[in-house]
């Protein structure tokens, strides 16, 4: 079966990926140029989409908990600080947490919950005493510690939280821009922005994908990422090209039969999930791998989890199906 004949319906449309990547690349070039011009003028322009440091510490109540904490936790781990005005230990811990969260520079967000004003949240978290500190990652609640802990212990705990979020869920945090407190300067029109340094390589990769030259496409995307590891179009394109390369020589009927007969076999379920995704059955692919994580352990579980994170890259972090799958993955891991 040739890659160019595969159905990618419901997954990633090559033209759409290219257009989105070009738009993002041009926007980034516009921001860079605006920042350069602002720097020459004695100022600095914030990156679009970036948040100011003040947005890393927020007050949360029961009404906004879902949007301010649960939904946000799909992008960045949220540390919950349960406190009260009358609590003297809270007055020691809260400033320390605020400082450490700010130092994390977007890898964590601190959400402060006044227990006197939010009794329902206190009950839901079964808090017996304050200060009490929890974390929410991909919608999953994790207890961290209670009372005032030494600074180094808290640093170590937060570092482990960041590591878990990155390695298990692919959650890397949000961008912080110190100058984002003010309005960003207007970007120049897209037509006025010069072509980026990787446009030729990215175009070559798309042409190679269209022609079924998966090896060429993979190498072209890797060349871009070698110089620009954060290039969104290259990361998305590479994930797609590698997926197509994995399935191009598969016998779909044999793969699905093997997966049905061996529900606990990680390799069989991974192969079937790849086929699911290529066929546009995104939720089936994610659900298959989450279910396999639930029934596997050790290296087998890690292999399935890592493939699931790779498939998240194919779909894109902004897709609600990815957010839902991250939450489901968190539930079976913890």
Secondary structure, DSSP 4 states (H G I P E B T S, - for coil): --GGGS--TTT--HHHHHHHHHHHHHHHHHHHHHHHHHHHTT--PPPTT-B-GGGGEEE--TTTHIIIIIIGGGTSEEEEEEE-TT-HHHHHHHHHHHHHHHHTTTSEEEEEEETTT-HHHHHHTT--SSSEEEEEETTEEEEEEESPPPHHHHHHHHHHHHHHHHHHH------B-GGGGSPPPPPPPGGGSPPPTTHHHHHHHHHHHHHT-HHHHHHHHHHHHHH-TT-HHHHHHHHHHHHHHHHTT--HHHHHHHHHH-TT-HHHHHHHHHHHHHTT-HHHHHHHHHHHHHH--HHHHHHHHHHHHHHHHHH-TTSHHHHHHHHHHHHHH-
